Amino acid sequence: MSGSRYANKLDRLESQTLLPRLATETRDFVREIATTYRFTFQDLRRVAETARDLEMWREESLESWWQRAETEVSGHGRQRKKALLGRLDTHRNTLRAVETRYPEGGLAPPSRRSVRLQEAESSGDVFGRCPAYSDNTVCCSLRTIDAVRGCPFGCSYCTIQTFYGETAELETNLAQKLDAVELDPLHLYHVGTGQASDSLVWGNRGGVLEVLLGFARKHPNVVLELKTKSDNVDPLLTDDAGDRKIPSTVVCSWSLAPDSVIENEEHGTASLARRLAAARKVADRGVGVGFHFHPMVAHQGWRDAYADIAAKLQAQFDPREVAFISMGAPTFIRPVVQEIRRRGGETKILQSELVADHHGKLTYPDEIKVELYGHLFAAFSPWHDEVFFYLCMETETMWQKTLGWSHATNSAFERAFALHCLRRDDCESARVADSAS
């Protein structure tokens, strides 16, 4: 194929790869070696993806690596191309296999995301089931309320950015739609509002917190979880008229991570210290709190970092104030991985060994997850008998390996979770449900 014909072919193919997303110098270099070695479409896509990863991980550039590799690889034509591409795959896999290390001074943050909150009525239901629900895992059977769709935070691993982009929609018909939800009064439910947005970052815009608290009052058999990475708790705790009475069935939860992960992967969110201070403020008002270590990120120093958070929690909270602690690993559907690479920016979240789970989602290998969960669970040993611990999106085998036990069914898990969260003396719903079982 002549040079001009191949150049025309590249022009047609590159839009179907990550090539247009690369830095200009890298894109030009990939086109150069593609022409030299007559890359097929699969070759082009493979090299562009690796080049994108190297950029995002802040590793040696593809151009620098390739030019050095060319001096070390002999042969000609297809044999030489095959050897170089094989080396490149090995190089990327080696970078994934070693423990992720964040550079001193941190990764470059992305440009500030300007997410507009606008009122909109969705065409579908706002009440549903957690999209991660599965009969193949030990699952808490979480139900969800999509009060807001979209988030202003820029967490590198988050699926919300994939689906909602640069706008956030506040459900205008929330009260009416929640009034229409029919629940079994003798069934205990776990309902969360943090699947499509952060539960507290928007405060009480549009009266959203008033509506949610009203839903909790109407359904005393519901554990309503408000999950956040912010410290914006004042709109929940107070209103213009003074103190707001929060139902005892409401739990405020925080996603927690070491400062290194927050600073490099959870852009725009509150620091660890601010999250813990906000949780302390909520607990001081008698509201139950919960903590999610999800995703736990394996990186250099993670053992000490996560153990330090466990020590902070045990020093700052009484276990009777803590409704639950959950653990989970990074888990991606493939479109989210594609979106992370499309967005670009510096992140180490994909610089890890990722394997397909039983649903085809990409996550850490079991041996890494066993070490992560087991280490953190052991750090909370003084709380084992008083706090409800669980794993998110994991199999019975993983529960047994890390916690030493598991729930017999998802229904049993759902019930045990709710009964523990409703254990306060003024939670009449727990006693009613118990007597009905």
Helices and strands as residue ranges (DSSP letters): H 3-13, G 14-16, G 19-21, H 24-37, H 41-56, H 62-72, H 77-97, E 116-120, E 127-129, E 143-145, E 148-149, E 154-155, H 160-164, E 167-171, H 174-179, E 189-192, G 205-207, H 208-218, E 222-228, H 234-237, E 238-239, E 242-243, E 250-255, H 259-265, E 266-267, H 272-284, E 288-293, H 302-316, G 319-321, E 322-327, E 331-332, H 334-343, E 355-356, E 362-363, H 366-379, G 381-383, E 388-391, H 396-402, H 410-421, H 428-436
